[in-house]
Amino acid sequence: MAEYNVKSLKAEEFINDGEILDTLDYAEKNKDNLELIDKILEKAKERKGLNHREASVLLACENEEKIKEMYALAKQIKKDFYGNRIVMFAPLYLSNYCVNGCVYCPYHMKNKHIGRKKLTQEEVKKEVIALQDMGHKRLAIEAGEDPKNNPIEYILECINTIYSIKHKNGAIRRVNVNIAATTVENYRKLKDAGIGTYILFQETYHKKSYEQLHPTGPKHNYDYHTEAMDRAMEGGIDDVGLGVLFGLEMYKYEFAGLLMHAEHLEAVHGVGPHTISVPRIKRADDIDPNVFDNGIDDDTFAKICALIRIAVPYTGMIISTRESQKVREKVIGLGVSQISGASRTSVGGYTEEIRPHDTEQFDVSDNRTLDEVVLWLMKMGYIPSFCTACYREGRTGDRFMALCKSKQIQNCCHPNALMTLKEYLMDYASEETRKVGEELIKSELENIPKEKVKKICKDHLEKIEQGIRDFR
Ligand code: SAM
């Protein structure tokens, strides 16, 4: 039996099944132990995070009063570290060719109903211009795994094309990448191409289920997939994004595994994950309905989000349009810091007038336009941010974490968010959104603590009004 060892580079040791089962047992036995729960909550209030065992006890706890305390703490931590900013992004599907057999994903190789499509560079350009015309500055590129149709050279060419497009006032300033686990050499190439975060969802941490859910193709190899982030970091990528596809396995197991993975990255590389995504499985074309048996309800989902916020306060949390407006509203308050807007999950979907479904990965639950999402956020008191400054200033990995821990975010990210929102309002927003946004910027300027920074920000806002763009 493999031993649990957080610093090991072997998947079976840092995501150790015995340790997870022991943790779940410990959590179950202590779920009514109010003394221990209070102690864990006290520790969480120090805002230095919790380990997987402590966080699992909170997840197991069903005491309503204590759950209310968890939610209040998650809200407070979110406010302290991220203020009221919400970073905006959109996914861009490059290709749905895939050689894997993932039983929950409509891109699986045997699916003959789905139209297979791969964007040409000319089509990438058109998609990016459509996204820029909405106001997006940050993309997450997505592709199936297919060494013949989507080799790393194709992905690199697409990244290059995306960064090279200057259109009206728009330019994509950060390309995050969600492609299959690959080699150190390929991660180095992605790093050299200037990617932002490398995102790879674990799907499930449970090895046996993982192998059943990925019966064929390179993705079948659990260890290779689970050790991908170590290879990415070895290849020089500072920012990595973890995620679990909730609904595939038992959520308590996934939650413990996810936190153990974060602890492992911190222990080995000195920096934890930059982001954690919390996708929930959605029904999709050519998928056996039994795959969806472990689905979780909205309340459990909210509790997971709140506890991730408490357990890893410095890690951004991402929610996609898989979730409805209602669910997004709830979890944004509990700790989510990045959301996608106006997403289309089909290859070439942004250039179609009507949302196409034929090459789609899954149905989106939030179909609003970016302008509607921006307005909705502002009406709830959030600042939609199109900022990408950290990445361009080299503030990635541990340097970003240091900024977060120094609590200087309010003097740095807050003004940047206001400036990029101002750009959005000037260049892309509807009249109503612009009106609401201008008022928000006016009042939020007062929340910049340092007078000197406030003055610089005011000065830049005036310059944006005069037509100058892209302040760093
Ligand atoms: N090929 C890459 C890989 O293997 O990681 C990227 C995969 S895909 C474009 C992005 C993510 O979509 C997957 O990691 C998976 O978690 C998610 N996904 C697949 N099928 C889904 C479904 N039916 N509902 C919700 N999310 C799904």
Residues whose N, C-alpha, C, O or C-beta is under 5 A from the ligand:
A	BS01	SAM	Y104 C105 E142 A143 G144 E145 N178 I179 A180 F201 L245 P279 R280 I281 K282 R283 A284 Q361 F362
